Amino acid sequence: MDKQKIARITKIINEIRDKVKFLECDGTTRVLNYLLDKNNIAHTVMVGSASKDDINIPLHYWIAIDDMTLDLKSKMWFGEDATEGLFKDSNVTYHGKPTSMKTPKIIYDILIS
């Protein structure tokens, strides 16, 4: 992924991180899905499981963008040393499949209010 695209995504993350701090992975993914769509950044919403060490979360949502993963809720489940944000390599293991998500503005507004 090119540096300009990473910078655009990082800007989105920085602008909403405090607004999603009380949401779980599904709500946070909906907020990110809305903002990425609004900014014309191609991405794939993923659903499946995530694990780290001996902890397994059987239902988890995250976003795939090119060769990178966007997950703002891994520390919630796996602790402060879990990889979180936009990354290529992680100490969290993801198993999942693409899912359809098209977050409407009204849901976005409710989630960040």
C-alpha positions in Angstrom: 0.0 0.0 0.0 1.4 3.4 -0.9 2.3 6.0 1.8 -0.4 8.4 0.7 -3.1 5.8 1.2 -1.7 4.8 4.6 -1.6 8.5 5.6 -5.3 8.9 4.6 -6.3 5.9 6.7 -4.2 6.9 9.6 -5.9 10.3 9.6 -9.3 8.6 9.7 -8.2 6.4 12.6 -6.8 9.4 14.6 -10.0 11.4 14.1 -12.3 8.6 15.4 -10.3 6.7 17.9 -11.8 8.5 20.9 -15.3 8.3 19.5 -15.2 4.5 19.2 -13.4 3.7 22.4 -16.6 2.4 24.1 -17.7 0.4 21.0 -16.9 -3.2 20.4 -15.5 -4.6 17.2 -18.8 -4.7 15.3 -19.6 -1.0 16.0 -16.1 0.2 15.4 -16.0 -1.7 12.1 -19.2 -0.1 11.0 -17.8 3.4 11.8 -14.6 2.6 9.9 -16.6 1.1 7.0 -18.7 4.3 6.7 -15.6 6.5 6.7 -13.6 4.4 4.3 -16.5 4.3 1.9 -17.0 8.1 2.3 -13.3 8.6 1.5 -13.3 6.2 -1.5 -10.9 3.8 0.1 -11.4 0.3 -1.1 -11.6 -2.2 1.7 -13.1 -5.5 2.8 -15.0 -6.1 6.0 -14.0 -9.4 7.6 -15.8 -11.6 10.1 -14.4 -14.6 11.9 -12.3 -15.3 14.9 -9.1 -13.8 16.4 -6.7 -15.4 18.8 -3.5 -14.6 20.7 -1.7 -17.0 23.0 -4.4 -19.0 24.8 -7.2 -16.5 24.2 -9.7 -17.1 21.3 -12.4 -14.6 20.4 -14.9 -16.7 18.4 -16.7 -13.7 16.8 -14.6 -10.7 15.7 -14.9 -8.0 13.0 -12.0 -6.3 11.3 -11.1 -4.7 7.9 -8.7 -5.8 5.2 -7.2 -3.1 3.0 -4.8 -4.4 0.3 -2.1 -6.3 2.2 -2.9 -4.8 5.6 -5.3 -5.3 8.5 -7.2 -2.6 10.3 -8.4 -3.6 13.8 -8.9 -1.0 16.5 -10.2 -3.5 19.1 -7.5 -6.2 19.5 -6.2 -4.6 22.7 -9.7 -4.8 24.2 -9.6 -8.6 23.9 -5.9 -9.4 24.1 -4.3 -6.8 26.3 -1.9 -3.9 25.7 0.7 -5.9 23.9 -1.7 -6.9 21.1 -1.1 -5.4 17.7 -3.7 -2.7 17.0 -4.4 -0.1 14.3 -3.3 -0.5 10.7 -0.7 -3.2 10.3 0.9 -5.9 8.1 2.2 -8.2 10.7 0.5 -9.0 14.0 0.8 -11.0 17.1 -2.9 -11.7 16.8 -4.0 -14.5 14.4 -7.1 -13.8 12.3 -9.3 -16.4 10.6 -12.3 -15.2 8.7 -14.1 -14.4 5.5 -15.4 -11.3 3.8 -18.8 -10.1 4.8 -21.1 -7.5 3.2 -21.4 -4.3 5.1 -22.7 -1.0 3.9 -23.1 1.3 6.9 -25.7 4.0 6.4 -25.0 7.5 7.7 -27.8 7.3 10.4 -26.1 4.2 11.9 -22.7 6.0 11.8 -24.2 9.1 13.5 -25.8 6.9 16.3 -22.5 5.0 16.9 -20.3 8.1 17.3 -22.8 10.1 19.3 
